[in-house]
Structure formats: structure tokens, C-alpha cells
Amino acid sequence: MHQYQFSIVVPAYNEAGNIESLLQKLGSSLPECEVIVVDDGSSDATFAIASRIFPDTTFRHNKNRGQGATLKTGIRKASGEFVVLVDGDGQHPVEAVQAVIERVQADPTLDAVLTRRDNIYSSGHLRSLGKLVINFVAHKLTGEDIRDANCGLRAFRRAKIIPFFFQLPDAFSFSTTSTVLAYMEDFRLTWIDISMRLREKGTSQVRMSHGINTIVLVFRLIVLFNPLKFFLPLTGYAFLLGVFAIMLSFFTSNSLGKNYIFFFLFGSLSFILGLLSEQLSNIRKELVFIKNDR
């Protein structure tokens, strides 16, 4: 079996209008790379087209399981040391894919290459607002300069990302959560800027609900990997509100009042939950380290 350095993983769902052009460009421009296509239970000819171009490396889900699940299948099937994730809608130019690969080749010690779109906010007001909120939340919770948390084009060292599959969602939030995960697990990573192409055929599968779910998952990852980063500010705000309640009661009724009790109790419980979550997080990290060290 041929050993590749790079495996390009292409998730596709009802992309019959775009997949042929994309795969032909990848095959002709990057013949040294393995191309893995995973059809996520499409109802059109996506699988038939892809399997005609790459018959040995095209796979299919029996039903639609989500983009994240599709990427996980592709990464598991890949044989390359690095996996390059490329959307099946053809919006990632081959030149951008080549730039990601060249960045890894320039520094093989990297664990991940993430990409920033220079036209990230050009997809309509509603979706642009959603991207802005997701980037803001990811930036605030990680403390990192994250300006494009959910661009699908990225590369990971395969052995580095697979142990964390259980934390990555099966839905569209895979890109955002893997970005946060890379920072929380201290991946050696870098960013490059790319330009996106407009979708030529078909319609996007992204919905507003995916953005809301993504934000929830980002919070979940922070609580899982660095819980005190979430619980300590919550504790601080609760105690500050308690002090404010005491001052308000004192100036309005010349007494301490009772409202502060709720805030102090909530702050204390948040602090205790933070400590317990931190211990559980450390245990999880030890288990992952033992598993990877075998």
C-alpha cells in the first residue's frame, strides 16, 4: 500500500453539480496526494460521480450523518500523515489547498494549518452576523486572536486529531470546535490567508441553528478542557452582583436585604463546580496522554 504524506478528505452531500470539477482539479493539480471522498448519504448523483473519478477511495454513508461525521470517516480511511480537509462545494480553490500543503512542507513540525478567508463576511448579512458572533465567542473564551473559526479548509496531523474524535461533533460545528480544540490542547499550529470562490451550483446546507449549536459546543469545549476559564469569571460576577445588592439595599432601606444571599450562594456553587470540573479535566488529560504514549 502506497504511503502518502498528505490525504485530501472531501465531504460531500448533494454536490453533484460541483464535485466532478473539484475532484478533477485536485487529481490533476495534486497527483502526489491521496484523495478521499465521503458521500454523506446524498440523494443525487454525488456518489456515482465521485466513485467514477476515485473508485478506490470513495466511500458512502447509508444515511445523512452530518459533515463532522463525514470528515471523521474520511480521516479514519486516510493513510497520509497529514489530512487536508476540503469542502465538497468547490469553494476552496485548488491554489488554496496547495498553499496549505506547502505550509506544512515548509515546517513539518506543525500539527495543524488553519485558514482565514479574506472575504469571510461576504455571504449575506445573517450568516455574516453568525460568523462574527462565533469568532467573538471563540476569541473571548480561548484568549486567542481567532478571526475565522469555521473555515472548512484546514490540515491536521492525523495522529494528533484522531484521539479527540470523541469531543468533535458530527454536525457542521466540526471546524469551529476543532479550532478551539487545537488551541486548548496546545497543537503547534499556524494560520494562512486564503480567498474563497463563490458556489457555482447547488445550495448551502448551513442553517442558522448550526451557528447556535456551534456556540454551545464552544462553551462545552472550554468547560471540558479549561473549566476554570469559564467558572472563575462566573464566580466573580456573582460575588460582584452580591456586593451590589448589599449596597443597593443599604442605600434604599438601610439594611443588608436578602438578595445578596442568592448571588453569594450562586458564586460559591460556581466556584465548587469549577474546582470539580478542573479535577475531571485533569483526569481526562492524563487518560489521553497514557493512550497516546502507548
KAMOLIN-V963318 format. One record per residue. N is the residue number from 0. RES is the residue in one small letter. PSI is psi in radians with two decimals (none if undefined). Layout:
N:RES:PSI
N:RES:PSI
This chain:
0:m:2.31
1:h:2.35
2:q:2.05
3:y:2.64
4:q:-0.60
5:f:2.31
6:s:2.18
7:i:2.10
8:v:2.12
9:v:1.86
10:p:2.44
11:a:2.36
12:y:1.96
13:n:0.91
14:e:0.64
15:a:-0.50
16:g:-0.27
17:n:-0.43
18:i:-0.61
19:e:-0.84
20:s:-0.75
21:l:-0.86
22:l:-0.63
23:q:-0.69
24:k:-0.74
25:l:-0.76
26:g:-0.68
27:s:-0.58
28:s:-0.47
29:l:1.08
30:p:-0.31
31:e:-0.09
32:c:2.55
33:e:2.35
34:v:2.05
35:i:2.17
36:v:2.28
37:v:1.98
38:d:2.18
39:d:0.98
40:g:0.69
41:s:2.64
42:s:0.01
43:d:-2.74
44:a:0.33
45:t:-0.86
46:f:-0.73
47:a:-0.72
48:i:-0.83
49:a:-0.72
50:s:-0.37
51:r:-0.60
52:i:-0.76
53:f:1.32
54:p:-0.54
55:d:-0.26
56:t:0.46
57:t:2.24
58:f:2.89
59:r:2.40
60:h:2.49
61:n:-0.42
62:k:2.86
63:n:2.09
64:r:-0.16
65:g:2.71
66:q:-0.70
67:g:-0.79
68:a:-0.63
69:t:-0.74
70:l:-0.70
71:k:-0.73
72:t:-0.80
73:g:-0.72
74:i:-0.68
75:r:-0.67
76:k:-0.39
77:a:2.64
78:s:-0.10
79:g:2.73
80:e:-0.63
81:f:2.48
82:v:2.31
83:v:2.07
84:l:2.17
85:v:2.18
86:d:2.54
87:g:0.02
88:d:-0.01
89:g:0.18
90:q:-0.25
91:h:1.94
92:p:2.59
93:v:-0.57
94:e:-0.63
95:a:-0.68
96:v:-0.76
97:q:-0.67
98:a:-0.67
99:v:-0.81
100:i:-0.76
101:e:-0.57
102:r:-0.68
103:v:-0.74
104:q:-0.56
105:a:-0.43
106:d:1.46
107:p:-0.15
108:t:-0.13
109:l:2.58
110:d:-0.40
111:a:2.56
112:v:2.07
113:l:2.78
114:t:2.55
115:r:2.26
116:r:2.29
117:d:-0.25
118:n:0.75
119:i:-0.61
120:y:0.69
121:s:0.29
122:s:0.56
123:g:2.67
124:h:-0.77
125:l:-0.85
126:r:-0.60
127:s:-0.69
128:l:-0.73
129:g:-0.75
130:k:-0.70
131:l:-0.76
132:v:-0.78
133:i:-0.78
134:n:-0.67
135:f:-0.80
136:v:-0.79
137:a:-0.69
138:h:-0.81
139:k:-0.68
140:l:-0.52
141:t:-0.38
142:g:0.24
143:e:2.78
144:d:1.38
145:i:1.92
146:r:-0.17
147:d:1.49
148:a:-0.31
149:n:0.50
150:c:2.25
151:g:-0.41
152:l:2.07
153:r:2.86
154:a:2.47
155:f:2.56
156:r:2.12
157:r:-0.79
158:a:-0.35
159:k:-0.62
160:i:-0.54
161:i:-0.71
162:p:-0.26
163:f:0.26
164:f:-0.62
165:f:-0.30
166:q:-0.22
167:l:2.38
168:p:2.83
169:d:-0.13
170:a:-2.79
171:f:-0.15
172:s:0.06
173:f:-0.78
174:s:-0.84
175:t:-0.82
176:t:-0.58
177:s:-0.52
178:t:-0.86
179:v:-0.75
180:l:-0.75
181:a:-0.66
182:y:-0.74
183:m:-0.51
184:e:0.18
185:d:0.77
186:f:2.55
187:r:1.86
188:l:2.89
189:t:2.89
190:w:2.58
191:i:2.69
192:d:2.42
193:i:2.87
194:s:2.48
195:m:2.60
196:r:2.73
197:l:2.53
198:r:2.29
199:e:-0.72
200:k:2.77
201:g:-3.11
202:t:2.63
203:s:2.53
204:q:0.00
205:v:2.36
206:r:2.81
207:m:-0.60
208:s:-0.49
209:h:-0.65
210:g:-0.74
211:i:-0.79
212:n:-0.61
213:t:-0.78
214:i:-0.73
215:v:-0.73
216:l:-0.60
217:v:-0.80
218:f:-0.71
219:r:-0.71
220:l:-0.73
221:i:-0.77
222:v:-0.59
223:l:-0.77
224:f:-0.55
225:n:1.20
226:p:-0.59
227:l:-0.44
228:k:-0.46
229:f:-0.79
230:f:-0.59
231:l:-0.82
232:p:-0.65
233:l:-0.73
234:t:-0.79
235:g:-0.79
236:y:-0.67
237:a:-0.76
238:f:-0.65
239:l:-0.73
240:l:-0.61
241:g:-0.78
242:v:-0.71
243:f:-0.68
244:a:-0.68
245:i:-0.82
246:m:-0.72
247:l:-0.78
248:s:-0.65
249:f:-0.73
250:f:-0.39
251:t:-0.54
252:s:0.11
253:n:0.63
254:s:2.94
255:l:-0.42
256:g:-2.97
257:k:-0.23
258:n:-0.55
259:y:-0.45
260:i:-0.74
261:f:-0.81
262:f:-0.72
263:f:-0.69
264:l:-0.76
265:f:-0.72
266:g:-0.72
267:s:-0.77
268:l:-0.68
269:s:-0.70
270:f:-0.75
271:i:-0.74
272:l:-0.66
273:g:-0.78
274:l:-0.75
275:l:-0.76
276:s:-0.64
277:e:-0.70
278:q:-0.75
279:l:-0.67
280:s:-0.73
281:n:-0.68
282:i:-0.75
283:r:-0.74
284:k:-0.67
285:e:-0.71
286:l:-0.74
287:v:-0.70
288:f:-0.75
289:i:-0.70
290:k:-0.76
291:n:-0.38
292:d:-0.12
293:r:none
